[in-house]
Amino acid sequence: MGVDLELLDRTLEAHGQPAFRARQVWEWLARGASGYEEMTNLPAALRSALAEEVPLSSLTLEHEAHASDGTVKALFSTADGRPVEAVLMRYRDGRRSLCLSSQSGCPLTCTFCATGQMKFGRNLTASEILDQALHFRRMTEVDHCVFMGMGEPMMNLDNVLAACRRLPDVGISSRRTAVSTVGWIPGILRLADSPLPLRLALSLHAPEDELRSQIMPVNERYPLEQVLEACEEFYEAKRRKIFVEYVMLAGVNDRYEQALALGDLLDGRIYKVNLIPYNPTGSVYEGSGREAIAAFREALESRGVEATVRLTRGRDIDAACGQLAAKAAAA
């Protein structure tokens, strides 16, 4: 919930209010209310008291960038000063998709990711996760969500799932919510057991262990074969295709032979590959060219694996994960 749940409950109780008042507040927030004064089914005196005693959001907006393609990126800070990023992506077909963070910083040091180069802060609370969504809900209706912002969602799964249970009230069904992971196996298996029909996205980026370990050190702990076994357990439980996220790094993981190897590794019934043009983050990598990406896609499809190329959103506002926070920290 947007406001601090426990504080809201304590405050309502202190004012002698019935339990349903908390639900009323949430319903207003989920519809995009930006202040207690809009909550007209609450007594006026209570609205005034809540405005003074219960902040409407657990996050403070520090900076907001608007891209020429309609993408909006927000940099927030938590009450204890931790940076958090979230992005709204608008598509021509009418979709309004959110990219939410689950941690401030990330303990997993993926070499292509700006967040991975930051110092890890902490897990975000369910309220802090939801407040990212509510910020954008106040701008526009929203209907899709990916947990692909800062952090590894599977390392904070209790709070991610708590937020996911409330996202349908905001307009985002569980079937339109994807949780991305670098291959954190315990989380994948827990997600498979969850009653929520969430989608799974696997951040893969290499077709074999040696290269994957160089790009993503977590592969030493959870190697490729074991990760894919866990993903297949998820598929058996949910019967929903798993998205494979594959960032295209020039001269590193984008050769035609690597595409064929990836196609041989993945079962086309279970996986759909999303090829991601690299959004430079000041790392050692450069993005693959358009021709290399097209050839890679063709090779995958020759092996019976569906592949799409992700539209690049927000390149002119540093929309890659962690870029705004990293710049703010360096300023």
Secondary structure as a PSIPRED ss2 file (coil, helix, strand):
# PSIPRED VFORMAT (PSIPRED V4.0)

   1 M C   1.000  0.000  0.000
   2 G C   1.000  0.000  0.000
   3 V C   1.000  0.000  0.000
   4 D C   1.000  0.000  0.000
   5 L H   0.000  1.000  0.000
   6 E H   0.000  1.000  0.000
   7 L H   0.000  1.000  0.000
   8 L H   0.000  1.000  0.000
   9 D H   0.000  1.000  0.000
  10 R H   0.000  1.000  0.000
  11 T H   0.000  1.000  0.000
  12 L H   0.000  1.000  0.000
  13 E H   0.000  1.000  0.000
  14 A H   0.000  1.000  0.000
  15 H C   1.000  0.000  0.000
  16 G C   1.000  0.000  0.000
  17 Q C   1.000  0.000  0.000
  18 P C   1.000  0.000  0.000
  19 A C   1.000  0.000  0.000
  20 F H   0.000  1.000  0.000
  21 R H   0.000  1.000  0.000
  22 A H   0.000  1.000  0.000
  23 R H   0.000  1.000  0.000
  24 Q H   0.000  1.000  0.000
  25 V H   0.000  1.000  0.000
  26 W H   0.000  1.000  0.000
  27 E H   0.000  1.000  0.000
  28 W H   0.000  1.000  0.000
  29 L H   0.000  1.000  0.000
  30 A H   0.000  1.000  0.000
  31 R C   1.000  0.000  0.000
  32 G C   1.000  0.000  0.000
  33 A C   1.000  0.000  0.000
  34 S C   1.000  0.000  0.000
  35 G C   1.000  0.000  0.000
  36 Y H   0.000  1.000  0.000
  37 E H   0.000  1.000  0.000
  38 E H   0.000  1.000  0.000
  39 M C   1.000  0.000  0.000
  40 T C   1.000  0.000  0.000
  41 N C   1.000  0.000  0.000
  42 L C   1.000  0.000  0.000
  43 P C   1.000  0.000  0.000
  44 A H   0.000  1.000  0.000
  45 A H   0.000  1.000  0.000
  46 L H   0.000  1.000  0.000
  47 R H   0.000  1.000  0.000
  48 S H   0.000  1.000  0.000
  49 A H   0.000  1.000  0.000
  50 L H   0.000  1.000  0.000
  51 A H   0.000  1.000  0.000
  52 E H   0.000  1.000  0.000
  53 E H   0.000  1.000  0.000
  54 V C   1.000  0.000  0.000
  55 P C   1.000  0.000  0.000
  56 L C   1.000  0.000  0.000
  57 S C   1.000  0.000  0.000
  58 S C   1.000  0.000  0.000
  59 L E   0.000  0.000  1.000
  60 T E   0.000  0.000  1.000
  61 L E   0.000  0.000  1.000
  62 E E   0.000  0.000  1.000
  63 H E   0.000  0.000  1.000
  64 E E   0.000  0.000  1.000
  65 A E   0.000  0.000  1.000
  66 H E   0.000  0.000  1.000
  67 A C   1.000  0.000  0.000
  68 S C   1.000  0.000  0.000
  69 D C   1.000  0.000  0.000
  70 G C   1.000  0.000  0.000
  71 T C   1.000  0.000  0.000
  72 V E   0.000  0.000  1.000
  73 K E   0.000  0.000  1.000
  74 A E   0.000  0.000  1.000
  75 L E   0.000  0.000  1.000
  76 F E   0.000  0.000  1.000
  77 S E   0.000  0.000  1.000
  78 T E   0.000  0.000  1.000
  79 A C   1.000  0.000  0.000
  80 D C   1.000  0.000  0.000
  81 G C   1.000  0.000  0.000
  82 R C   1.000  0.000  0.000
  83 P E   0.000  0.000  1.000
  84 V E   0.000  0.000  1.000
  85 E E   0.000  0.000  1.000
  86 A E   0.000  0.000  1.000
  87 V E   0.000  0.000  1.000
  88 L E   0.000  0.000  1.000
  89 M E   0.000  0.000  1.000
  90 R E   0.000  0.000  1.000
  91 Y C   1.000  0.000  0.000
  92 R C   1.000  0.000  0.000
  93 D C   1.000  0.000  0.000
  94 G C   1.000  0.000  0.000
  95 R C   1.000  0.000  0.000
  96 R E   0.000  0.000  1.000
  97 S E   0.000  0.000  1.000
  98 L E   0.000  0.000  1.000
  99 C E   0.000  0.000  1.000
 100 L C   1.000  0.000  0.000
 101 S C   1.000  0.000  0.000
 102 S C   1.000  0.000  0.000
 103 Q E   0.000  0.000  1.000
 104 S E   0.000  0.000  1.000
 105 G C   1.000  0.000  0.000
 106 C C   1.000  0.000  0.000
 107 P C   1.000  0.000  0.000
 108 L C   1.000  0.000  0.000
 109 T C   1.000  0.000  0.000
 110 C C   1.000  0.000  0.000
 111 T C   1.000  0.000  0.000
 112 F C   1.000  0.000  0.000
 113 C C   1.000  0.000  0.000
 114 A C   1.000  0.000  0.000
 115 T H   0.000  1.000  0.000
 116 G H   0.000  1.000  0.000
 117 Q H   0.000  1.000  0.000
 118 M C   1.000  0.000  0.000
 119 K C   1.000  0.000  0.000
 120 F C   1.000  0.000  0.000
 121 G C   1.000  0.000  0.000
 122 R E   0.000  0.000  1.000
 123 N E   0.000  0.000  1.000
 124 L C   1.000  0.000  0.000
 125 T C   1.000  0.000  0.000
 126 A H   0.000  1.000  0.000
 127 S H   0.000  1.000  0.000
 128 E H   0.000  1.000  0.000
 129 I H   0.000  1.000  0.000
 130 L H   0.000  1.000  0.000
 131 D H   0.000  1.000  0.000
 132 Q H   0.000  1.000  0.000
 133 A H   0.000  1.000  0.000
 134 L H   0.000  1.000  0.000
 135 H H   0.000  1.000  0.000
 136 F H   0.000  1.000  0.000
 137 R H   0.000  1.000  0.000
 138 R C   1.000  0.000  0.000
 139 M C   1.000  0.000  0.000
 140 T C   1.000  0.000  0.000
 141 E C   1.000  0.000  0.000
 142 V C   1.000  0.000  0.000
 143 D C   1.000  0.000  0.000
 144 H E   0.000  0.000  1.000
 145 C E   0.000  0.000  1.000
 146 V E   0.000  0.000  1.000
 147 F E   0.000  0.000  1.000
 148 M C   1.000  0.000  0.000
 149 G C   1.000  0.000  0.000
 150 M C   1.000  0.000  0.000
 151 G C   1.000  0.000  0.000
 152 E C   1.000  0.000  0.000
 153 P H   0.000  1.000  0.000
 154 M H   0.000  1.000  0.000
 155 M H   0.000  1.000  0.000
 156 N H   0.000  1.000  0.000
 157 L H   0.000  1.000  0.000
 158 D H   0.000  1.000  0.000
 159 N H   0.000  1.000  0.000
 160 V H   0.000  1.000  0.000
 161 L H   0.000  1.000  0.000
 162 A H   0.000  1.000  0.000
 163 A H   0.000  1.000  0.000
 164 C H   0.000  1.000  0.000
 165 R H   0.000  1.000  0.000
 166 R H   0.000  1.000  0.000
 167 L H   0.000  1.000  0.000
 168 P H   0.000  1.000  0.000
 169 D H   0.000  1.000  0.000
 170 V H   0.000  1.000  0.000
 171 G C   1.000  0.000  0.000
 172 I C   1.000  0.000  0.000
 173 S C   1.000  0.000  0.000
 174 S H   0.000  1.000  0.000
 175 R H   0.000  1.000  0.000
 176 R H   0.000  1.000  0.000
 177 T E   0.000  0.000  1.000
 178 A E   0.000  0.000  1.000
 179 V E   0.000  0.000  1.000
 180 S E   0.000  0.000  1.000
 181 T E   0.000  0.000  1.000
 182 V C   1.000  0.000  0.000
 183 G C   1.000  0.000  0.000
 184 W C   1.000  0.000  0.000
 185 I H   0.000  1.000  0.000
 186 P H   0.000  1.000  0.000
 187 G H   0.000  1.000  0.000
 188 I H   0.000  1.000  0.000
 189 L H   0.000  1.000  0.000
 190 R H   0.000  1.000  0.000
 191 L H   0.000  1.000  0.000
 192 A H   0.000  1.000  0.000
 193 D H   0.000  1.000  0.000
 194 S C   1.000  0.000  0.000
 195 P C   1.000  0.000  0.000
 196 L C   1.000  0.000  0.000
 197 P C   1.000  0.000  0.000
 198 L C   1.000  0.000  0.000
 199 R E   0.000  0.000  1.000
 200 L E   0.000  0.000  1.000
 201 A E   0.000  0.000  1.000
 202 L E   0.000  0.000  1.000
 203 S E   0.000  0.000  1.000
 204 L C   1.000  0.000  0.000
 205 H C   1.000  0.000  0.000
 206 A C   1.000  0.000  0.000
 207 P C   1.000  0.000  0.000
 208 E C   1.000  0.000  0.000
 209 D H   0.000  1.000  0.000
 210 E H   0.000  1.000  0.000
 211 L H   0.000  1.000  0.000
 212 R H   0.000  1.000  0.000
 213 S H   0.000  1.000  0.000
 214 Q H   0.000  1.000  0.000
 215 I H   0.000  1.000  0.000
 216 M C   1.000  0.000  0.000
 217 P H   0.000  1.000  0.000
 218 V H   0.000  1.000  0.000
 219 N H   0.000  1.000  0.000
 220 E H   0.000  1.000  0.000
 221 R C   1.000  0.000  0.000
 222 Y C   1.000  0.000  0.000
 223 P C   1.000  0.000  0.000
 224 L H   0.000  1.000  0.000
 225 E H   0.000  1.000  0.000
 226 Q H   0.000  1.000  0.000
 227 V H   0.000  1.000  0.000
 228 L H   0.000  1.000  0.000
 229 E H   0.000  1.000  0.000
 230 A H   0.000  1.000  0.000
 231 C H   0.000  1.000  0.000
 232 E H   0.000  1.000  0.000
 233 E H   0.000  1.000  0.000
 234 F H   0.000  1.000  0.000
 235 Y H   0.000  1.000  0.000
 236 E H   0.000  1.000  0.000
 237 A H   0.000  1.000  0.000
 238 K H   0.000  1.000  0.000
 239 R C   1.000  0.000  0.000
 240 R C   1.000  0.000  0.000
 241 K C   1.000  0.000  0.000
 242 I E   0.000  0.000  1.000
 243 F E   0.000  0.000  1.000
 244 V E   0.000  0.000  1.000
 245 E E   0.000  0.000  1.000
 246 Y E   0.000  0.000  1.000
 247 V E   0.000  0.000  1.000
 248 M E   0.000  0.000  1.000
 249 L E   0.000  0.000  1.000
 250 A C   1.000  0.000  0.000
 251 G C   1.000  0.000  0.000
 252 V C   1.000  0.000  0.000
 253 N C   1.000  0.000  0.000
 254 D C   1.000  0.000  0.000
 255 R C   1.000  0.000  0.000
 256 Y H   0.000  1.000  0.000
 257 E H   0.000  1.000  0.000
 258 Q H   0.000  1.000  0.000
 259 A H   0.000  1.000  0.000
 260 L H   0.000  1.000  0.000
 261 A H   0.000  1.000  0.000
 262 L H   0.000  1.000  0.000
 263 G H   0.000  1.000  0.000
 264 D H   0.000  1.000  0.000
 265 L H   0.000  1.000  0.000
 266 L C   1.000  0.000  0.000
 267 D C   1.000  0.000  0.000
 268 G C   1.000  0.000  0.000
 269 R C   1.000  0.000  0.000
 270 I C   1.000  0.000  0.000
 271 Y E   0.000  0.000  1.000
 272 K E   0.000  0.000  1.000
 273 V E   0.000  0.000  1.000
 274 N E   0.000  0.000  1.000
 275 L E   0.000  0.000  1.000
 276 I E   0.000  0.000  1.000
 277 P E   0.000  0.000  1.000
 278 Y C   1.000  0.000  0.000
 279 N C   1.000  0.000  0.000
 280 P C   1.000  0.000  0.000
 281 T C   1.000  0.000  0.000
 282 G C   1.000  0.000  0.000
 283 S C   1.000  0.000  0.000
 284 V C   1.000  0.000  0.000
 285 Y C   1.000  0.000  0.000
 286 E C   1.000  0.000  0.000
 287 G E   0.000  0.000  1.000
 288 S C   1.000  0.000  0.000
 289 G C   1.000  0.000  0.000
 290 R H   0.000  1.000  0.000
 291 E H   0.000  1.000  0.000
 292 A H   0.000  1.000  0.000
 293 I H   0.000  1.000  0.000
 294 A H   0.000  1.000  0.000
 295 A H   0.000  1.000  0.000
 296 F H   0.000  1.000  0.000
 297 R H   0.000  1.000  0.000
 298 E H   0.000  1.000  0.000
 299 A H   0.000  1.000  0.000
 300 L H   0.000  1.000  0.000
 301 E H   0.000  1.000  0.000
 302 S H   0.000  1.000  0.000
 303 R C   1.000  0.000  0.000
 304 G C   1.000  0.000  0.000
 305 V C   1.000  0.000  0.000
 306 E C   1.000  0.000  0.000
 307 A E   0.000  0.000  1.000
 308 T E   0.000  0.000  1.000
 309 V E   0.000  0.000  1.000
 310 R C   1.000  0.000  0.000
 311 L C   1.000  0.000  0.000
 312 T C   1.000  0.000  0.000
 313 R C   1.000  0.000  0.000
 314 G C   1.000  0.000  0.000
 315 R H   0.000  1.000  0.000
 316 D H   0.000  1.000  0.000
 317 I H   0.000  1.000  0.000
 318 D C   1.000  0.000  0.000
 319 A C   1.000  0.000  0.000
 320 A C   1.000  0.000  0.000
 321 C C   1.000  0.000  0.000
 322 G C   1.000  0.000  0.000
 323 Q H   0.000  1.000  0.000
 324 L H   0.000  1.000  0.000
 325 A H   0.000  1.000  0.000
 326 A H   0.000  1.000  0.000
 327 K H   0.000  1.000  0.000
 328 A H   0.000  1.000  0.000
 329 A H   0.000  1.000  0.000
 330 A H   0.000  1.000  0.000
 331 A C   1.000  0.000  0.000
